[in-house]
Amino acid sequence: MDSMKQTIFLWIGLLFFCELLRAEDGSRLWLRYDTDADARIVCQQSSPILDIAVSELKNAWQGGGQVTLQIRHTSPWDELGREGYTLRSSGPNREVTITSAGEKGLLYGAYHLLRLQESGADLYADQDFTEKPAYKLRILNHWDNPDGTIERGYAGHSLWQWDELPGTLSPRYQQYARANASIGINATVLNNVNANPQILSTDYLRKVQALAAVFRPYGIQVFLSINFSTPSEQGGLPTSDPLDPAVCRWWEAKVKEIYNLIPDFGGFLVKANSEGLPGPHDFGRTHADGANMLADALKPYDGIVMWRAFVYEPGDGDRAKQAYQKFMPFDGQFRDNVIIQVKNGPVDFQPREPFSPLFGAMKQTPVMPELQITQEYTGFSNHLCFLAPMWKEVLESDTYQQGAGSTVARVTDGSVYRQSVTAIAGVANTGDDVNWCGHPFAQANWYAFGRLAWDHTLTSQQIADEWLAQTFSLHKAGETEADNSQAVLLHAQLTRVMLDSHEAVVNYMMPLGLHHLFAFGHHYGPEPWCDLPGARPDWLPRYYHRADREGVGFDRSATGSNAVAQYHAPLDTLYGNMDSCPDELLLWFHHVPWTYPLDTGRTLWDELCYRYMRGVDEVRGFQKVWDQAERFVDDTRFRQVQHRLKIQARDAVWWRDACLLYFRTFSRLPVPYELERPVHELKDMMEYRIDITNFECPPYGFTR
């Protein structure tokens, strides 16, 4: 018997130890609070959404006092809408009251209260918050495919186990919904914009129905990306012409089928006549014709069409101009349940771009920003790159379309133009990796998107502070007063690392407005020399950098492609003049001589060299800061971040050497002697071939 007891105790101990290991594998994201509380929660109503709010608070709220959830349909709560809420605590017992006009508002308020707790807020101070979301729809766009792969996915395979649905539901579906609800995300597009028509088959719609049932109690609507040619490819029709009556009837019947299965279905996301995908142009029709046909089918059910403006064709002039050229003529011709989804910049999610000129210019058609959470162009899941500063840069850019203050955020959230539909989308970075996002710090970008979609006035520092506090709990890490002081200092240093990380990536990849210097296809490393016979010019770096003996950069001034004309005054003049154009966008808008003097006191060539070196030095500095975290962070996540920072530091040198050595063949100028010398040979780097199945070894271990 003693032996039996010992065995039992040993197994219990092992299970407990394994649970501890699991708890710190990153799978809990920022929702790492203890669930052993037994808080007093009062809610007079019950529903699936309210029951989740009550359960979360009951199990996790440590603040003492009673928490009351109540629905009120009077002022000011009606004005806040069904997702807005007030959160107030006061009195000697610190009782908390969360009030909303809707159930979703109470759920979001519950998560807000727990966020305050886990962020180290003073729970004994009076609290008074009034919150409402900036955008009505706050959407994750998944680029997941039916075969389980994810286009531009760097965290494993798809979360959606299509072959097991609808009969088997992974527990991760609920965890995913919970994570989204905790940061205010209320919609998801399940599949790739390069859509397979199979997704609209009855079998797959039943799978979608099962997912929607899991997401619904967390306030999340389901949308689908569609292939425009589905009526002919899946429906058996001879055409998919949007003005053909039979095609219209097919879509009406398909939409009816969807809503019979999923009554709260959100609508469709459409990529059409872009990068070879079918669309209305195939039948001599316009984008408005295609979008409106789908909008008419969805209208009886309050569904919407999100029609992407990511369209460009080879040989059709400056790629950066094409979305504006193709969509502005149809402003005002789209149905009121169509919203145009526009990437943040005019090319393609580059580490830095000016904002798309479509923002604000389309005055009669709702426009929504599309941001990229997955790090397609910022180092995949190998590089630490906190994207909130990049997104804030875009959202706070002034379009001047309705005078000063017409920022991208305000022209898309309904503040400037009173759109009936407002939305913002983020291309998701989730996968089936244990920690969801590959790099532990990549979770911060999912978090940041949700928080900015809810409130775009939040600062990047506020968001970084929140995420760090909840994810690593450094404010709870110290065992002594000295430890506590060091942990607080480390938190501040890591916040600074996050805030500086995006600019560091820009510096060691493509400073001063350089863009699209990536290796062909996978977009991981540098290949500014890439010149593939037969490839589309606008998929190759030389199309964008245009380096020659005189200088470097794409001339988009009035003497070049005149892309500056698509921006409202005074931006057209500001960007169009080499002397007034901000240095950060100089080579985006101008072909600049190598010896052109900048405000820094350096020539263009010398400034490029300094910026590339600065990026390398910044990443090395990130390594030094993170190494101090070993005492305060669990071993699993510490090693994961440390390993990836080593890769990032090597990659930064790779980028610096590849770009400077290549551009030096044109400038014929030396790297300033006070800077670190390149450690590679250009001829060797031009022969590297990346193994795309293993991105954890560049640039060492490349084949040649």
C-alpha positions as CSV (number, residue, x, y, z in Angstrom):
1,M,0.0,0.0,0.0
2,D,2.8,2.4,0.9
3,S,4.3,1.7,-2.5
4,M,0.9,2.4,-4.1
5,K,0.6,5.7,-2.3
6,Q,4.1,6.7,-3.3
7,T,3.2,5.9,-6.9
8,I,0.0,7.9,-6.7
9,F,1.8,10.9,-5.1
10,L,4.5,10.7,-7.7
11,W,1.9,10.8,-10.5
12,I,0.1,13.7,-8.8
13,G,3.4,15.5,-8.5
14,L,4.3,14.9,-12.1
15,L,0.9,16.0,-13.2
16,F,1.2,19.2,-11.1
17,F,4.6,19.9,-12.5
18,C,3.4,19.3,-16.1
19,E,0.5,21.7,-15.4
20,L,3.0,24.3,-14.3
21,L,5.0,23.8,-17.4
22,R,1.9,24.1,-19.5
23,A,0.7,27.2,-17.8
24,E,3.9,29.0,-18.9
25,D,4.1,27.8,-22.4
26,G,2.5,30.9,-23.8
27,S,-0.8,29.2,-24.5
28,R,-2.7,31.5,-22.0
29,L,-1.7,34.6,-23.9
30,W,-2.4,37.7,-21.8
31,L,-5.2,35.9,-19.9
32,R,-2.9,34.5,-17.2
33,Y,-4.9,35.5,-14.1
34,D,-5.6,33.0,-11.4
35,T,-9.0,31.4,-11.3
36,D,-9.3,30.4,-7.7
37,A,-11.3,33.4,-6.6
38,D,-14.9,33.2,-5.4
39,A,-16.0,36.8,-5.9
40,R,-19.4,38.1,-5.3
41,I,-21.0,38.9,-8.7
42,V,-24.6,40.0,-9.0
43,C,-26.4,39.9,-12.4
44,Q,-30.2,39.8,-12.5
45,Q,-30.3,38.2,-16.0
46,S,-28.9,35.1,-17.6
47,S,-27.8,34.4,-21.1
48,P,-24.8,32.7,-22.8
49,I,-22.9,36.0,-23.0
50,L,-23.8,37.1,-19.5
51,D,-23.0,33.8,-18.0
52,I,-19.5,34.1,-19.4
53,A,-19.1,37.6,-18.0
54,V,-20.2,36.4,-14.5
55,S,-18.0,33.3,-14.6
56,E,-14.9,35.2,-15.6
57,L,-15.4,37.7,-12.8
58,K,-16.4,35.1,-10.2
59,N,-13.4,33.0,-10.8
60,A,-10.8,35.7,-11.2
61,W,-11.8,39.0,-9.6
62,Q,-9.5,39.6,-6.5
63,G,-10.5,43.1,-5.8
64,G,-12.9,42.4,-2.9
65,G,-16.4,43.9,-2.7
66,Q,-19.3,43.1,-4.9
67,V,-19.4,43.4,-8.7
68,T,-22.8,44.2,-10.2
69,L,-23.6,43.8,-13.8
70,Q,-26.7,45.6,-15.1
71,I,-28.4,46.4,-18.3
72,R,-30.0,49.9,-18.6
73,H,-31.8,51.4,-21.6
74,T,-31.6,55.0,-20.5
75,S,-29.1,57.8,-21.0
76,P,-26.1,57.7,-21.2
77,W,-26.0,54.0,-21.9
78,D,-28.2,54.0,-25.0
79,E,-25.9,56.6,-26.5
80,L,-23.0,54.2,-25.8
81,G,-24.7,51.4,-27.8
82,R,-24.9,47.8,-26.9
83,E,-21.2,47.3,-26.8
84,G,-20.3,50.4,-24.8
85,Y,-20.4,50.5,-21.0
86,T,-19.6,52.4,-17.8
87,L,-17.4,50.9,-15.1
88,R,-17.4,52.5,-11.7
89,S,-16.1,51.6,-8.3
90,S,-16.2,53.6,-5.1
91,G,-17.2,53.5,-1.5
92,P,-15.4,51.9,1.5
93,N,-16.1,48.3,0.2
94,R,-14.9,49.1,-3.3
95,E,-18.1,47.8,-4.9
96,V,-18.0,47.8,-8.7
97,T,-20.9,48.4,-11.1
98,I,-20.7,47.7,-14.8
99,T,-23.6,49.1,-16.8
100,S,-24.4,48.7,-20.5
101,A,-27.4,48.8,-22.8
102,G,-26.4,45.4,-24.1
103,E,-25.0,42.0,-23.0
104,K,-21.8,42.4,-25.1
105,G,-21.1,45.7,-23.3
106,L,-21.2,43.9,-19.9
107,L,-18.8,41.2,-21.2
108,Y,-16.4,43.8,-22.4
109,G,-16.7,45.6,-19.1
110,A,-15.9,42.5,-17.2
111,Y,-12.7,42.0,-19.2
112,H,-11.8,45.6,-18.7
113,L,-12.1,45.1,-14.9
114,L,-9.8,42.1,-15.0
115,R,-7.4,43.9,-17.3
116,L,-7.1,46.6,-14.6
117,Q,-6.4,44.0,-12.0
118,E,-3.8,42.2,-14.0
119,S,-2.1,45.4,-15.1
120,G,-1.3,46.4,-11.6
121,A,-3.9,49.2,-11.3
122,D,-4.7,50.5,-7.8
123,L,-7.9,48.6,-7.1
124,Y,-8.5,50.7,-4.0
125,A,-8.8,53.9,-5.8
126,D,-12.1,55.1,-7.2
127,Q,-12.5,54.1,-10.8
128,D,-14.8,55.7,-13.4
129,F,-14.7,54.6,-17.0
130,T,-17.0,55.3,-19.9
131,E,-16.2,53.2,-23.0
132,K,-17.5,52.7,-26.5
133,P,-15.8,51.1,-29.5
134,A,-14.4,53.3,-32.2
135,Y,-15.4,50.9,-35.0
136,K,-18.6,48.9,-35.2
137,L,-16.8,45.9,-36.7
138,R,-13.4,44.9,-35.4
139,I,-12.4,42.0,-37.5
140,L,-9.7,39.4,-37.7
141,N,-9.1,38.3,-41.3
142,H,-7.7,34.8,-41.4
143,W,-5.8,33.7,-44.5
144,D,-6.4,30.0,-43.7
145,N,-7.0,27.4,-46.4
146,P,-9.2,24.2,-46.3
147,D,-6.1,22.0,-46.4
148,G,-4.9,23.5,-43.1
149,T,-2.1,25.7,-44.5
150,I,-2.1,29.5,-43.8
151,E,-0.9,31.9,-46.4
152,R,1.7,34.1,-44.7
153,G,1.3,32.1,-41.6
154,Y,4.3,31.7,-39.3
155,A,2.8,29.9,-36.3
156,G,2.0,26.4,-37.5
157,H,-1.1,25.2,-39.3
158,S,-4.7,26.5,-39.2
159,L,-6.7,26.6,-36.0
160,W,-9.6,25.2,-37.9
161,Q,-9.7,21.5,-38.2
162,W,-12.0,21.3,-41.2
163,D,-11.7,17.5,-41.5
164,E,-13.0,17.1,-37.9
165,L,-15.8,19.7,-38.1
166,P,-18.7,19.8,-37.4
167,G,-18.6,16.7,-35.2
168,T,-15.5,17.5,-33.2
169,L,-14.8,20.9,-31.7
170,S,-11.3,21.7,-30.5
171,P,-11.1,23.4,-27.1
172,R,-8.9,26.0,-28.8
173,Y,-12.0,27.4,-30.6
174,Q,-13.4,28.6,-27.3
175,Q,-10.0,29.8,-26.2
176,Y,-9.6,31.8,-29.4
177,A,-13.1,33.4,-29.0
178,R,-12.3,34.3,-25.4
179,A,-9.0,35.9,-26.3
180,N,-10.7,38.0,-29.0
181,A,-13.6,39.1,-26.7
182,S,-11.1,40.1,-24.0
183,I,-9.7,42.8,-26.3
184,G,-13.0,43.8,-28.0
185,I,-12.7,41.9,-31.4
186,N,-16.2,41.1,-32.5
187,A,-15.9,39.5,-35.9
188,T,-13.8,36.9,-37.8
189,V,-13.3,36.0,-41.4
190,L,-12.4,32.3,-41.3
191,N,-10.7,31.8,-44.6
192,N,-8.2,33.1,-47.1
193,V,-9.1,36.0,-49.4
194,N,-7.6,33.8,-52.1
195,A,-10.8,31.8,-51.5
196,N,-11.5,28.3,-52.5
197,P,-15.1,28.0,-53.9
198,Q,-15.5,24.9,-51.7
199,I,-16.1,27.1,-48.6
200,L,-19.7,27.8,-49.8
201,S,-20.6,24.1,-50.2
202,T,-23.3,22.9,-47.9
203,D,-20.8,20.5,-46.2
204,Y,-18.5,23.4,-45.3
205,L,-21.3,25.7,-44.3
206,R,-22.2,23.2,-41.7
207,K,-18.7,23.3,-40.4
208,V,-18.8,27.1,-40.3
209,Q,-22.1,26.8,-38.5
210,A,-20.4,24.8,-35.7
211,L,-17.7,27.4,-35.3
212,A,-20.2,30.2,-35.2
213,A,-22.0,28.5,-32.4
214,V,-18.8,28.4,-30.3
215,F,-18.0,32.1,-31.1
216,R,-21.5,33.5,-30.6
217,P,-21.5,33.5,-26.7
218,Y,-18.3,35.7,-26.9
219,G,-20.0,38.2,-29.2
220,I,-18.2,37.2,-32.4
221,Q,-19.8,37.2,-35.8
222,V,-18.5,35.0,-38.6
223,F,-17.8,36.2,-42.1
224,L,-16.4,34.3,-45.1
225,S,-14.1,35.2,-48.0
226,I,-15.6,34.1,-51.3
227,N,-14.4,33.4,-54.8
228,F,-16.2,35.5,-57.3
229,S,-16.5,32.6,-59.8
230,T,-18.3,30.3,-57.3
231,P,-21.6,30.2,-59.3
232,S,-19.8,28.7,-62.2
233,E,-17.1,26.7,-60.4
234,Q,-19.3,25.3,-57.7
235,G,-22.9,26.1,-58.7
236,G,-22.8,24.6,-62.2
237,L,-23.7,27.9,-64.0
238,P,-22.1,28.7,-67.4
239,T,-21.1,32.2,-66.1
240,S,-20.5,34.3,-62.9
241,D,-21.4,37.6,-64.6
242,P,-22.8,39.8,-61.8
243,L,-25.5,41.2,-64.1
244,D,-26.8,37.8,-65.2
245,P,-30.2,37.2,-63.6
246,A,-29.4,33.5,-63.1
247,V,-26.2,34.4,-61.2
248,C,-28.1,36.9,-59.1
249,R,-30.6,34.2,-58.2
250,W,-27.8,31.7,-57.4
251,W,-26.3,34.1,-54.9
252,E,-29.7,34.9,-53.4
253,A,-30.3,31.2,-52.8
254,K,-26.8,30.7,-51.4
255,V,-27.2,33.6,-49.0
256,K,-30.6,32.3,-47.8
257,E,-29.0,28.9,-47.2
258,I,-26.2,30.5,-45.1
259,Y,-28.6,32.5,-43.0
260,N,-30.8,29.5,-42.4
261,L,-27.8,27.9,-40.8
262,I,-26.2,31.0,-39.2
263,P,-28.8,33.7,-38.5
264,D,-26.1,36.2,-37.3
265,F,-23.8,35.6,-40.3
266,G,-21.9,38.8,-41.0
267,G,-21.4,38.8,-44.8
268,F,-18.6,38.4,-47.4
269,L,-15.1,39.6,-47.9
270,V,-14.1,39.7,-51.5
271,K,-10.8,39.8,-53.3
272,A,-11.6,40.2,-57.0
273,N,-9.6,40.9,-60.2
274,S,-6.5,41.0,-58.1
275,E,-3.3,38.9,-58.6
276,G,-5.1,36.6,-61.0
277,L,-8.3,36.0,-59.0
278,P,-11.6,36.2,-60.9
279,G,-13.9,39.2,-60.7
280,P,-16.5,41.4,-62.5
281,H,-13.9,42.7,-64.9
282,D,-13.8,39.2,-66.5
283,F,-17.3,39.9,-67.8
284,G,-16.8,43.6,-68.7
285,R,-18.4,44.7,-65.4
286,T,-17.1,47.1,-62.7
287,H,-16.1,46.6,-59.1
288,A,-19.3,48.4,-58.2
289,D,-21.4,46.0,-60.3
290,G,-19.8,43.0,-58.5
291,A,-20.0,44.4,-55.0
292,N,-23.6,45.6,-55.4
293,M,-24.9,42.3,-56.7
294,L,-23.6,40.6,-53.6
295,A,-24.8,43.5,-51.4
296,D,-28.3,43.1,-52.8
297,A,-28.4,39.4,-51.9
298,L,-27.2,40.1,-48.3
299,K,-29.3,43.2,-47.7
300,P,-32.5,41.4,-46.4
301,Y,-30.4,39.8,-43.7
302,D,-28.4,43.0,-42.7
303,G,-25.2,41.4,-44.1
304,I,-22.4,43.5,-45.6
305,V,-19.8,43.2,-48.4
306,M,-16.2,44.1,-47.6
307,W,-14.7,44.6,-51.1
308,R,-10.9,44.8,-51.1
309,A,-9.2,47.6,-53.0
310,F,-6.0,45.6,-53.3
311,V,-6.0,45.6,-57.1
312,Y,-3.1,46.2,-59.5
313,E,-2.1,45.0,-62.9
314,P,1.3,44.7,-64.6
315,G,2.2,47.4,-67.0
316,D,-0.5,49.7,-65.7
317,G,1.7,52.5,-64.4
318,D,2.9,53.1,-60.9
319,R,1.5,50.2,-58.7
320,A,1.1,52.7,-55.8
321,K,-1.5,54.7,-57.8
322,Q,-3.7,51.9,-59.1
323,A,-6.1,51.3,-56.2
324,Y,-7.0,55.0,-56.2
325,Q,-7.3,55.1,-60.0
326,K,-9.6,52.0,-60.0
327,F,-11.9,52.9,-57.2
328,M,-12.3,56.7,-57.1
329,P,-14.4,56.8,-60.3
330,F,-17.0,54.7,-58.5
331,D,-17.3,56.7,-55.3
332,G,-21.0,57.0,-54.5
333,Q,-22.0,54.1,-56.8
334,F,-21.8,51.3,-54.1
335,R,-24.8,50.1,-52.1
336,D,-24.9,51.3,-48.5
337,N,-24.0,47.8,-47.2
338,V,-20.7,47.8,-49.1
339,I,-17.5,48.9,-47.5
340,I,-14.2,49.2,-49.3
341,Q,-11.3,47.5,-47.5
342,V,-8.1,49.4,-48.0
343,K,-4.6,48.3,-47.0
344,N,-2.9,50.9,-44.8
345,G,-0.5,51.8,-47.5
346,P,-0.7,52.1,-51.3
347,V,1.5,49.1,-52.1
348,D,1.5,46.1,-49.7
349,F,2.0,46.1,-46.0
350,Q,5.6,47.4,-46.2
351,P,7.5,48.1,-43.0
352,R,6.8,51.8,-43.7
353,E,4.5,53.3,-46.3
354,P,2.6,56.6,-46.5
355,F,-1.1,56.1,-45.9
356,S,-3.3,55.0,-48.8
357,P,-4.7,58.1,-50.6
358,L,-8.1,56.4,-50.7
359,F,-8.6,57.2,-47.1
360,G,-10.7,60.3,-46.9
361,A,-10.8,60.7,-50.7
362,M,-13.8,58.4,-51.0
363,K,-16.4,60.6,-49.4
364,Q,-19.6,58.8,-50.3
365,T,-18.4,55.3,-49.8
366,P,-17.4,53.7,-46.4
367,V,-13.8,52.8,-46.3
368,M,-12.1,50.5,-43.7
369,P,-8.4,50.1,-42.9
370,E,-6.8,46.7,-43.4
371,L,-3.7,46.2,-41.2
372,Q,-1.4,43.2,-41.2
373,I,-0.8,41.5,-37.9
374,T,1.0,38.6,-39.3
375,Q,4.6,39.7,-40.0
376,E,4.9,39.0,-43.7
377,Y,7.3,41.8,-44.2
378,T,8.7,42.4,-40.7
379,G,10.6,39.2,-40.1
380,F,7.9,36.5,-39.7
381,S,7.8,35.0,-36.2
382,N,11.6,35.4,-35.9
383,H,11.8,39.1,-35.4
384,L,10.5,41.1,-32.4
385,C,8.5,43.9,-34.1
386,F,5.7,45.6,-32.1
387,L,3.4,47.0,-34.7
388,A,1.3,49.4,-32.7
389,P,3.6,52.4,-33.5
390,M,3.4,51.6,-37.2
391,W,-0.4,51.4,-37.0
392,K,-0.6,54.6,-34.9
393,E,1.5,56.4,-37.5
394,V,-1.0,55.5,-40.2
395,L,-4.2,56.1,-38.1
396,E,-2.9,59.5,-36.9
397,S,-1.8,60.7,-40.4
398,D,-3.8,63.7,-41.5
399,T,-5.5,63.3,-44.9
400,Y,-6.6,67.0,-44.9
401,Q,-9.6,65.8,-46.9
402,Q,-12.0,67.9,-44.7
403,G,-9.5,70.3,-43.3
404,A,-6.8,69.7,-40.7
405,G,-7.7,67.0,-38.3
406,S,-9.2,64.6,-40.9
407,T,-6.9,61.8,-39.8
408,V,-7.2,58.3,-41.3
409,A,-8.8,57.1,-38.0
410,R,-11.4,59.9,-38.1
411,V,-12.3,59.5,-41.8
412,T,-12.9,55.8,-41.2
413,D,-14.5,55.6,-37.8
414,G,-17.6,57.7,-38.7
415,S,-16.3,60.9,-37.0
416,V,-15.8,62.9,-40.3
417,Y,-18.1,61.0,-42.7
418,R,-21.3,59.6,-41.1
419,Q,-21.0,56.1,-42.5
420,S,-23.7,53.5,-41.6
421,V,-21.0,50.9,-41.4
422,T,-17.6,51.4,-39.8
423,A,-15.0,48.7,-39.6
424,I,-11.3,47.8,-39.3
425,A,-9.6,44.6,-40.1
426,G,-6.3,42.9,-39.1
427,V,-4.8,40.0,-41.0
428,A,-4.4,37.4,-38.2
429,N,-1.1,35.9,-37.0
430,T,-2.6,32.9,-35.2
431,G,-1.8,29.3,-35.8
432,D,-1.8,26.0,-34.0
433,D,1.5,26.6,-32.3
434,V,1.2,26.1,-28.6
435,N,1.7,29.8,-28.0
436,W,-0.6,30.8,-30.9
437,C,1.7,33.2,-32.7
438,G,5.2,31.7,-32.9
439,H,7.2,34.5,-31.3
440,P,6.0,35.2,-27.7
441,F,6.1,38.9,-28.5
442,A,4.0,38.5,-31.6
443,Q,1.1,38.0,-29.3
444,A,1.4,41.7,-28.5
445,N,0.4,42.5,-32.1
446,W,-2.8,40.5,-31.9
447,Y,-3.5,42.3,-28.6
448,A,-2.6,45.7,-30.0
449,F,-4.9,45.4,-32.9
450,G,-7.8,44.6,-30.7
451,R,-7.1,47.5,-28.4
452,L,-6.6,50.0,-31.2
453,A,-9.7,48.8,-33.0
454,W,-11.6,49.5,-29.8
455,D,-9.9,52.8,-29.0
456,H,-7.5,54.2,-31.6
457,T,-6.6,57.1,-29.2
458,L,-4.7,54.7,-26.9
459,T,-0.9,55.3,-27.1
460,S,1.5,52.5,-28.1
461,Q,3.1,52.8,-24.7
462,Q,-0.3,52.2,-22.9
463,I,-0.8,49.1,-25.0
464,A,2.7,47.8,-24.5
465,D,2.5,48.4,-20.7
466,E,-0.8,46.6,-20.5
467,W,0.3,43.6,-22.5
468,L,3.6,43.2,-20.7
469,A,2.0,43.4,-17.3
470,Q,-0.6,40.8,-18.1
471,T,1.7,38.5,-20.1
472,F,4.9,38.4,-18.0
473,S,3.6,39.8,-14.7
474,L,6.9,41.5,-13.9
475,H,5.2,43.6,-11.3
476,K,4.6,40.4,-9.3
477,A,7.9,38.8,-10.0
478,G,10.1,40.1,-7.2
479,E,10.5,38.3,-3.9
480,T,12.4,41.1,-2.2
481,E,12.2,44.9,-2.3
482,A,15.4,44.9,-4.4
483,D,13.9,42.3,-6.8
484,N,10.7,44.4,-7.1
485,S,12.7,47.4,-8.0
486,Q,14.7,45.5,-10.7
487,A,11.5,44.0,-12.1
488,V,9.9,47.4,-12.4
489,L,13.0,48.7,-14.1
490,L,13.0,45.7,-16.4
491,H,9.3,46.3,-17.3
492,A,10.1,49.9,-18.3
493,Q,13.1,48.7,-20.4
494,L,11.1,46.1,-22.2
495,T,8.4,48.6,-22.9
496,R,11.0,50.7,-24.5
497,V,12.2,47.7,-26.5
498,M,8.7,47.2,-27.8
499,L,8.2,50.8,-28.7
500,D,11.6,51.0,-30.5
501,S,11.4,47.7,-32.3
502,H,9.4,48.8,-35.4
503,E,11.7,51.6,-36.1
504,A,14.7,49.3,-35.7
505,V,13.2,46.9,-38.3
506,V,12.7,49.8,-40.7
507,N,16.3,50.9,-40.1
508,Y,18.0,47.5,-40.8
509,M,15.6,46.6,-43.7
510,M,14.5,49.7,-45.7
511,P,15.2,53.1,-44.2
512,L,14.4,56.5,-45.7
513,G,11.4,55.3,-47.7
514,L,13.0,52.3,-49.5
515,H,10.5,49.5,-49.9
516,H,9.9,46.0,-51.3
517,L,13.6,45.0,-51.3
518,F,12.5,41.5,-50.2
519,A,13.6,38.1,-51.7
520,F,11.1,37.0,-54.3
521,G,8.1,35.0,-53.2
522,H,8.5,34.5,-49.4
523,H,9.4,38.1,-48.4
524,Y,11.8,37.1,-45.6
525,G,15.3,38.3,-46.5
526,P,16.9,41.0,-48.7
527,E,17.4,40.6,-52.4
528,P,17.6,44.1,-53.9
529,W,19.4,42.6,-56.9
530,C,16.6,40.1,-57.7
531,D,15.9,40.0,-61.5
532,L,13.9,36.9,-62.6
533,P,13.4,36.6,-66.3
534,G,9.7,36.6,-67.1
535,A,8.6,37.8,-63.7
536,R,6.3,40.7,-63.3
537,P,8.3,43.9,-62.8
538,D,6.1,45.1,-59.9
539,W,7.0,41.9,-58.0
540,L,10.7,42.7,-58.2
541,P,12.8,45.0,-56.0
542,R,14.4,46.9,-58.9
543,Y,10.9,48.2,-59.8
544,Y,10.9,50.0,-56.5
545,H,14.4,51.1,-55.6
546,R,15.5,52.1,-59.2
547,A,19.1,52.5,-58.1
548,D,21.5,53.8,-60.7
549,R,24.8,55.8,-60.9
550,E,22.9,59.0,-60.1
551,G,20.9,57.9,-57.1
552,V,18.1,55.7,-55.7
553,G,14.4,55.8,-55.0
554,F,11.1,55.9,-56.9
555,D,10.2,59.3,-58.4
556,R,6.5,59.8,-57.6
557,S,6.8,63.6,-57.8
558,A,5.1,65.7,-60.6
559,T,8.1,64.9,-62.8
560,G,7.8,61.2,-62.2
561,S,4.6,59.1,-61.8
562,N,2.9,62.0,-60.0
563,A,1.5,59.8,-57.3
564,V,1.7,62.8,-55.0
565,A,-1.3,64.3,-56.9
566,Q,-3.5,61.7,-55.2
567,Y,-2.9,63.3,-51.8
568,H,-4.8,66.4,-50.7
569,A,-3.1,69.7,-50.2
570,P,-0.8,70.4,-48.5
571,L,0.5,66.9,-48.7
572,D,0.8,66.9,-52.4
573,T,3.3,69.8,-52.2
574,L,5.0,68.5,-49.0
575,Y,5.6,65.0,-50.4
576,G,6.3,66.3,-54.0
577,N,9.2,68.5,-53.0
578,M,12.5,66.7,-52.3
579,D,13.5,69.4,-49.8
580,S,10.3,69.2,-47.8
581,C,9.5,65.5,-48.0
582,P,10.0,63.8,-44.6
583,D,13.2,61.8,-44.6
584,E,11.3,58.7,-43.6
585,L,9.4,58.8,-46.9
586,L,12.1,60.4,-49.1
587,L,12.9,57.5,-51.3
588,W,9.3,56.5,-51.6
589,F,8.5,59.7,-53.4
590,H,11.8,60.7,-55.0
591,H,14.8,59.4,-56.9
592,V,17.5,61.1,-54.8
593,P,21.2,61.7,-55.7
594,W,23.7,59.8,-53.5
595,T,25.3,63.0,-52.4
596,Y,22.1,64.9,-51.6
597,P,22.4,66.6,-48.2
598,L,19.9,65.8,-45.6
599,D,18.8,67.7,-42.5
600,T,20.9,65.4,-40.4
601,G,24.0,67.0,-41.9
602,R,24.9,63.8,-43.8
603,T,24.6,62.9,-47.5
604,L,21.9,60.5,-48.5
605,W,24.5,57.7,-48.9
606,D,26.1,58.3,-45.5
607,E,22.6,58.5,-43.8
608,L,21.6,55.2,-45.4
609,C,24.8,53.6,-43.9
610,Y,24.1,55.1,-40.5
611,R,20.5,54.0,-40.5
612,Y,21.4,50.4,-41.4
613,M,24.0,50.4,-38.6
614,R,21.6,51.9,-36.1
615,G,19.1,49.1,-36.8
616,V,21.8,46.5,-36.1
617,D,22.9,48.2,-32.9
618,E,19.3,48.5,-31.7
619,V,18.6,44.8,-32.0
620,R,21.8,44.0,-30.2
621,G,20.6,46.3,-27.5
622,F,17.3,44.4,-27.3
623,Q,19.3,41.3,-26.6
624,K,21.0,42.9,-23.6
625,V,17.7,44.0,-22.1
626,W,16.1,40.6,-22.6
627,D,19.0,38.7,-21.0
628,Q,18.2,40.6,-17.8
629,A,14.7,39.0,-17.8
630,E,16.1,35.5,-17.1
631,R,15.5,35.8,-13.3
632,F,11.9,37.0,-13.7
633,V,10.5,35.0,-16.7
634,D,9.8,31.3,-17.0
635,D,12.5,29.4,-18.7
636,T,10.4,28.3,-21.7
637,R,9.4,31.7,-22.9
638,F,12.8,33.2,-21.9
639,R,14.6,30.8,-24.1
640,Q,12.1,31.2,-27.0
641,V,12.6,35.0,-27.1
642,Q,16.4,34.8,-26.5
643,H,16.7,32.3,-29.4
644,R,14.7,34.5,-31.8
645,L,16.6,37.7,-30.8
646,K,19.8,35.9,-31.8
647,I,18.3,35.2,-35.2
648,Q,17.1,38.8,-35.5
649,A,20.5,40.1,-34.7
650,R,22.1,37.9,-37.4
651,D,19.3,38.9,-39.9
652,A,19.9,42.6,-39.2
653,V,23.6,42.2,-40.2
654,W,22.5,40.2,-43.2
655,W,20.1,43.0,-44.3
656,R,22.6,45.7,-43.7
657,D,25.4,44.0,-45.6
658,A,23.2,42.9,-48.5
659,C,21.7,46.3,-49.1
660,L,24.7,48.5,-48.5
661,L,27.1,46.3,-50.5
662,Y,24.6,46.2,-53.4
663,F,23.8,49.9,-53.4
664,R,27.5,50.7,-53.2
665,T,27.9,49.2,-56.6
666,F,25.9,52.2,-57.8
667,S,27.0,54.9,-55.4
668,R,30.7,53.9,-55.5
669,L,31.1,55.6,-52.2
670,P,32.7,54.1,-49.1
671,V,30.9,53.1,-45.9
672,P,31.8,55.9,-43.4
673,Y,35.0,54.7,-41.7
674,E,33.6,55.1,-38.1
675,L,31.0,52.5,-38.8
676,E,31.3,48.7,-38.5
677,R,32.4,47.1,-41.7
678,P,30.3,44.6,-43.7
679,V,31.1,41.0,-42.8
680,H,29.8,39.3,-45.9
681,E,30.8,39.4,-49.6
682,L,28.2,40.6,-52.0
683,K,28.9,37.8,-54.5
684,D,28.3,35.2,-51.8
685,M,25.1,36.8,-50.6
686,M,23.8,37.0,-54.2
687,E,24.1,33.2,-54.4
688,Y,22.3,32.4,-51.2
689,R,19.1,30.4,-51.6
690,I,16.8,30.3,-48.5
691,D,15.4,27.0,-47.4
692,I,11.8,28.2,-46.9
693,T,11.0,25.2,-44.8
694,N,13.4,26.4,-42.1
695,F,13.5,30.1,-41.4
696,E,15.4,29.6,-38.1
697,C,18.9,29.5,-39.7
698,P,19.4,32.6,-41.9
699,P,21.7,33.7,-43.2
700,Y,23.9,30.8,-42.0
701,G,23.1,27.4,-43.4
702,F,21.8,28.8,-46.6
703,T,22.4,26.8,-49.7
704,R,24.4,28.3,-52.6
